[in-house]
Amino acid sequence: MSPIEWPKVKLADYVDLLSGFPFKSAGFSTAFDDIPLVKGENVHQGFIDWNKAKRWPKNQVAELDKYRLKPGDVVLAMDRPWIEAGLKQACIREHDPSSLLVQRVSRLRGENGLLTDYLRHLIGSSMFTDYIKPIVTGTSVPHISGAQIKGFAFRLPPPPTQRRIASILSAYDDLIENNTRRIAILEEMARRLYEEWFVRFRFPGHEGVPLVESEFGLVPQGWESRSVAELAIIHRGRSYKGTELADTGGLPFINLKCMVRDGGYRASGLKSYTGVFKQTQTVRAGEMVMAITDMTQERRLVAHVGRVSRLDADFGVFSMDLVRVEPRDHMPESYIYAMLRWSGFADQVKQHANGANVLHLLPARIDEYRLICPTSEVAQRFGELVSPMFALCEALEQKNQNLRTTRDLLLPKLISGELDVSTLPEPLAEAA
């Protein structure tokens, strides 16, 4: 059957859609072995952040089995949809924990010949986003309804074609997920190494270094109290107008959308900038930027740092919502980055951010933060160990970006039938 012969249908006739249960925050649990909840805040574009999931007591779920999610289920956030970057939607994976669906998130399963594996790619397509964008309602809290989701019209391929399309696209997702897990493992190794050396003071040769009294308690002899201003220079970003941003051309523009919650960087948030700038407002691959603005009250962006990955230019420009952190000569960049990520810096400094609707952090609050610093020799040894880890993380993130770009180019062509799946190579060979 050719694509022009695929029947034009509406999602309402081919989907089992369920909205979540209105859990009350007063009943949330902090016990790790209780049931995680899938809320809009921990659904992201293509994945679920289980680390920040709220939990519900497992002895209170007997009547809630209807809302239990299963592997393969598609979940879609119905409030605050990310229109620019794509809707907040994800798929429950085999290795994901057993979880419950919360109000304002919908669970979708294909039926009547629509395969759920195909459905998740359909929901993730630009066709669906373009349909949803003009019908989102609400100004302070944008949202979509179940009826609006079901109103989406599309051409339905036969099941074998759906299965083939889903297989091709899922191969890219699997490779991206594998690389993401490797990045998480590498970052966890670096974090534990930092804590071992600079929190527990079990660095190489520590047995021969006595502990002495300081304002931080007992610390290794020769280690000193330093402010961030003594370790690095903080550069302010560029204030810009919307007219200075472009879809193509210009310089890479590193902005708040490039920052990952709780620390890290993502290239998918890059924009293009065509305006003027100062040299101090530029950033190169491998350098650090930190958020000083947070659009929510959760404080999971502000005071958190990320390393800029490879740019398609010699340098980029960074926005006023960020600062660039330039290490001074006596301390390696890898040590400064690890310190800003894992010393407790962000947890302390973000408390100084204020604002009614948008949080702002003064760079002076960054400069004045003090901590106990090792000798330059110990910091250099640490940098030599973790720099290859960070470099591999950046290489894996670049691979993921390439995979996402290829997948996103393929997706609309496969969904629309523009590409004949019978002529495409096996998914793993193509993705590799």
C-alpha positions in Angstrom: 0.0 0.0 0.0 1.4 3.4 -1.0 1.4 6.3 1.4 -1.3 8.0 -0.5 -3.5 5.1 0.2 -3.0 5.1 3.9 -6.3 6.0 5.5 -6.7 9.5 7.0 -7.8 8.9 10.6 -8.1 10.7 14.0 -6.3 9.7 17.1 -9.6 9.5 19.0 -10.4 6.2 17.2 -7.0 4.6 17.7 -5.8 5.5 21.2 -6.5 4.5 24.7 -5.9 7.8 26.6 -5.9 8.1 30.4 -5.3 11.3 32.5 -3.5 10.9 35.8 -4.8 10.7 39.4 -4.9 14.0 41.4 -2.4 13.0 44.1 -2.2 15.4 47.0 1.2 16.8 47.8 0.6 16.3 51.6 0.7 12.5 51.0 4.0 12.5 49.2 6.7 10.1 50.6 10.4 10.5 50.9 11.1 6.8 51.2 13.2 5.5 48.3 11.4 2.2 48.0 8.0 3.8 47.6 6.3 4.3 44.2 7.7 7.1 42.0 5.1 9.4 40.4 5.2 10.6 36.8 4.4 14.4 37.0 4.7 17.0 34.3 7.8 18.4 36.0 9.8 15.2 35.6 8.7 14.5 32.0 11.1 15.9 29.5 11.5 15.8 25.8 12.1 12.1 25.2 12.9 11.0 28.7 11.7 10.9 32.4 13.8 12.3 35.2 13.4 9.6 37.8 15.9 11.2 40.2 13.6 14.1 41.1 10.3 12.1 41.0 7.9 12.5 43.9 6.9 9.2 45.6 3.7 7.7 47.0 3.5 5.2 49.9 3.4 1.7 48.4 0.9 0.6 51.1 -1.6 3.1 49.6 -1.7 2.1 46.0 -4.2 -0.8 46.1 -7.0 1.3 44.5 -4.7 3.1 42.1 -3.7 0.2 39.8 -5.6 1.9 36.9 -2.9 4.6 37.0 0.1 2.2 37.0 2.3 2.7 34.0 3.7 -0.3 31.9 6.7 -0.6 29.6 5.9 0.9 26.2 3.4 3.4 27.5 3.6 6.8 26.0 3.3 9.7 28.5 2.6 13.3 27.5 2.6 16.4 29.8 -0.6 18.4 29.3 0.5 21.6 31.1 3.5 23.8 30.2 4.2 22.0 26.9 7.6 22.9 25.4 6.5 24.1 22.0 9.9 25.5 20.8 11.9 22.4 21.7 9.2 19.8 21.3 6.4 18.6 23.5 7.2 17.0 26.9 6.7 13.4 26.0 8.5 10.1 26.8 8.1 6.4 26.7 8.2 4.0 29.7 11.2 1.7 29.2 11.6 -1.9 30.4 14.2 -0.9 33.0 12.2 2.0 34.3 10.7 1.6 37.9 7.1 0.8 38.4 5.3 4.1 38.6 2.0 5.9 38.8 0.5 8.6 36.6 -0.3 12.0 38.0 -3.0 14.5 37.0 -2.1 16.7 34.0 -0.1 14.0 32.4 -1.7 11.6 29.9 -0.9 8.0 29.2 -1.4 6.8 25.6 -1.6 3.3 24.2 -2.4 2.4 20.6 -5.4 0.3 19.7 -7.5 -0.8 16.7 -4.3 -1.3 14.5 -2.2 1.6 15.8 1.0 0.2 17.4 2.1 1.9 20.6 5.7 1.8 19.4 4.7 3.7 16.3 2.4 6.0 18.4 5.3 7.4 20.5 7.2 8.5 17.4 4.0 10.0 15.9 3.5 12.0 19.1 7.2 13.1 18.9 6.9 14.3 15.3 6.8 17.9 14.1 3.4 17.0 12.6 1.9 16.6 16.1 3.7 19.6 17.5 2.5 21.8 14.6 -1.0 20.6 15.3 -0.8 21.3 19.1 1.0 24.6 18.9 -1.9 26.9 17.8 -4.5 25.2 20.1 -2.6 25.5 23.4 -4.8 27.4 25.8 -4.0 29.4 29.0 -1.6 32.3 29.4 0.0 31.8 32.9 -0.2 28.0 32.7 -0.4 26.8 29.0 -2.1 23.5 28.7 -3.7 21.0 26.3 -6.7 18.7 26.9 -7.3 15.0 26.2 -9.9 16.0 23.6 -7.4 18.2 21.8 -4.9 15.3 21.7 -7.5 13.0 20.3 -8.4 15.5 17.6 -5.1 15.0 15.8 -5.6 13.7 12.2 -2.9 11.6 10.4 -2.4 8.9 7.8 -2.2 5.4 9.3 0.3 3.0 7.7 -0.4 -0.7 7.8 1.0 -2.5 10.9 4.1 -4.0 9.1 5.1 -0.5 7.9 4.5 1.0 11.4 6.7 -1.7 12.9 9.5 -1.0 10.4 9.3 2.7 11.0 9.3 2.3 14.8 12.3 -0.1 14.5 14.4 2.4 12.5 13.6 5.3 14.8 14.0 3.2 18.0 17.5 2.2 17.0 18.5 5.9 17.2 16.8 6.3 20.6 18.5 3.2 21.9 21.9 4.4 20.9 21.2 7.9 22.4 20.1 6.2 25.7 23.2 4.0 25.8 25.5 7.1 25.3 23.5 9.0 28.0 24.0 6.2 30.5 27.7 6.2 29.7 27.8 9.9 30.3 26.1 9.5 33.7 28.5 6.8 34.7 31.5 8.9 33.8 30.1 11.9 35.7 29.4 9.7 38.7 33.0 8.5 38.7 34.3 12.0 38.6 31.9 13.1 41.4 33.0 10.3 43.6 36.7 11.0 43.0 36.1 14.7 43.9 34.3 13.7 47.1 37.1 11.2 48.0 39.9 13.7 47.5 38.3 17.0 48.6 35.5 16.2 51.0 37.0 13.1 52.8 40.6 14.3 52.2 41.7 10.8 51.0 43.8 12.1 48.1 47.1 10.3 47.0 49.7 10.8 49.7 47.2 12.0 52.3 48.7 9.6 54.9 51.8 11.9 55.1 49.9 15.2 55.4 48.7 16.1 58.9 45.3 17.7 59.5 45.3 21.2 61.0 42.5 23.5 62.4 40.9 26.0 60.0 37.6 27.9 59.7 36.3 24.8 58.0 37.4 22.4 60.8 40.3 20.0 60.3 41.9 20.2 56.9 45.1 19.0 55.3 48.1 21.1 56.0 48.9 23.5 53.2 45.3 23.7 52.0 43.8 27.2 52.2 40.5 29.0 52.3 39.8 30.7 49.0 36.9 32.6 47.4 35.7 31.8 43.9 37.0 35.3 42.9 40.5 34.1 43.8 40.1 31.0 41.7 38.2 32.3 38.6 37.0 35.4 36.7 33.3 35.8 36.2 32.2 37.3 32.9 28.7 38.7 32.3 26.8 37.6 29.2 25.2 39.6 26.4 21.8 41.4 26.7 20.0 40.8 23.4 16.9 41.6 21.5 14.7 39.0 19.8 15.4 40.6 16.4 19.1 39.6 16.9 18.3 35.9 16.9 18.0 34.0 13.6 17.0 30.6 12.4 20.2 30.3 10.3 23.5 32.1 10.1 25.1 34.1 12.8 27.1 32.8 15.7 26.1 30.0 18.1 24.2 31.6 21.0 24.5 29.8 24.3 21.5 30.6 26.4 19.4 29.3 29.4 17.9 26.5 27.3 21.4 25.1 27.0 21.6 24.5 30.7 20.7 21.1 32.2 18.8 21.0 35.5 21.2 20.4 38.4 24.2 20.9 36.2 25.4 20.1 32.7 25.1 21.4 29.1 23.0 20.5 26.1 23.7 21.7 22.6 20.1 21.3 21.5 19.2 24.6 23.2 21.6 26.6 21.0 20.2 29.6 19.0 21.9 31.8 16.3 23.0 35.3 17.2 23.5 38.1 14.6 24.0 41.1 16.9 27.1 42.9 18.3 29.1 41.6 21.3 32.2 42.2 23.4 35.1 39.7 23.5 34.3 39.0 27.1 30.8 37.8 26.0 32.3 35.0 23.9 32.8 31.3 24.8 34.6 28.4 23.2 34.1 24.7 23.4 35.3 23.2 26.7 34.8 26.5 28.6 32.3 26.8 31.5 29.1 28.7 31.7 26.8 29.1 34.7 23.1 30.0 34.9 22.3 33.2 36.9 18.6 33.2 35.9 15.9 30.6 36.6 12.4 30.8 35.1 11.0 28.7 37.9 11.1 28.7 41.7 12.7 25.3 41.8 16.3 26.7 41.7 17.5 23.7 39.6 19.2 25.9 37.0 20.5 28.9 38.8 24.1 28.6 40.1 24.6 25.4 38.2 27.4 25.1 35.7 28.0 23.3 32.4 30.8 22.8 30.0 30.1 24.0 26.4 30.5 21.2 23.9 31.8 21.4 20.4 30.5 24.4 18.4 30.1 24.8 14.7 32.2 27.9 14.9 35.5 29.1 16.5 33.4 30.6 19.3 29.9 31.5 20.4 28.2 34.3 22.3 26.5 33.7 25.6 23.4 35.4 27.0 22.9 37.7 30.0 21.2 34.8 31.7 24.6 33.1 32.0 28.1 34.0 33.1 31.3 32.5 31.8 33.7 31.1 34.5 37.4 31.6 33.5 39.8 29.8 35.8 42.8 31.7 36.9 46.2 30.3 36.0 47.1 28.4 39.2 44.1 26.1 39.1 43.1 23.6 36.4 39.8 24.1 34.6 38.7 20.5 35.4 39.1 21.1 39.1 37.2 24.3 39.1 34.4 22.6 37.1 34.2 19.7 39.5 34.2 22.1 42.5 31.3 24.1 41.1 29.4 20.9 40.3 30.0 18.8 43.4 31.3 20.8 46.4 27.9 22.0 47.5 28.5 25.4 45.9 25.3 25.5 43.9 23.1 24.5 46.9 24.5 27.3 48.9 24.8 30.1 46.3 21.4 29.5 44.7 19.7 30.5 47.9 20.8 34.1 47.2 18.8 34.2 43.9 15.6 36.2 44.3 12.7 37.5 42.2 8.9 37.1 42.3 8.5 35.3 39.0 12.0 34.9 37.6 15.0 34.3 39.9 18.1 36.3 39.4 21.5 35.8 41.0 24.0 38.6 41.3 27.5 37.5 40.1 28.9 39.0 43.4 27.3 36.1 45.2 29.4 33.8 43.1 32.6 35.7 43.7 32.3 35.7 47.5 31.6 32.0 48.0 34.5 30.5 50.0 35.8 26.9 50.3 38.9 25.0 51.4 41.2 24.6 48.4 43.9 22.0 47.9 47.5 22.7 46.9 47.9 23.3 43.1 49.9 20.0 42.9 46.9 18.0 44.2 44.5 20.0 42.0 46.7 19.3 38.9 46.8 15.6 39.6 43.0 15.5 40.0 42.6 17.4 36.7 44.9 14.9 34.9 42.6 12.1 36.0 39.2 13.6 35.3 39.9 15.6 32.1 39.8 12.5 29.9 36.4 11.6 31.5 35.0 15.0 30.7 36.4 14.9 27.2 34.7 11.5 26.6 31.4 12.9 28.0 31.6 15.7 25.5 32.4 13.3 22.7 29.4 11.1 23.6 27.1 14.2 23.8 28.3 15.2 20.4 27.5 11.7 19.1 24.0 12.0 20.6 23.5 15.4 19.0 24.4 13.9 15.6 22.1 10.9 16.2 19.2 13.3 17.3 19.7 15.4 14.2 19.6 12.4 11.9 16.6 10.9 13.7 14.7 14.2 13.6 15.4 14.5 9.9 14.2 11.0 9.2 11.1 11.1 11.5 8.8 13.4 9.5 9.8 11.7 6.2 9.0 8.3 7.6 5.7 9.3 9.3 4.5 11.0 6.1 5.5 8.2 3.8 7.9 10.4 1.9 10.6 7.7 2.5 10.0 4.2 1.4 11.0 2.1 4.4 11.6 -1.0 2.3 14.7 0.8 0.7 16.3 1.8 4.0 19.2 -0.2 5.5 18.8 -2.1 8.8 18.4 0.4 11.7 21.5 -0.5 13.6 23.7 -0.3 10.6 22.3 3.0 9.7 22.5 4.4 13.2 26.1 3.3 13.7 
